[in-house]
């Protein structure tokens, strides 16, 4: 499965947002044995996007919060509830598949998705067993998108 145009665009947007110079960008791609994002397959591109999104989130969190606090850390260690790290992982995965353009809409769509999957209204209310269900559903969405993009691309004849 080849990379899709939406992934290429997202990678370039993230490269700009992260202010990566060409050497740093090429180093990041070399971890996937690629010299250009266009040579990545769909799964590698999705993984790179999650990685770059995570870096950007950390950059933004670091600049807007005290150095010791990350998104969802204010929830603390809650027995029987999903950890802040698990919630961050879901949030990052959702940003990778979401088509919403602003944070408020993306959060609302994420919570609606979580409600459909596990009948829980807010990400903050997830339990560890719910985390597995949500991550599995998000991974399925990524695979489904890959299959759709593969069928949408015209076959090339080999002579």
ABEGO torsion letter per residue (X at the ends): XBBBAAAAAAAAAAAAAAGBBAAAAAAAAAAAGBABAAABBAAAAAAAAAAAAAAAAAAAAAAABBAABBBGAAAEBBBGBBBAAAAAAAAAAAAAABABABAAAAAAAAAAAAAAAAGBABAAABBAAAAAAAAAAAAAAAAAAAAAAAAABBBBBBX
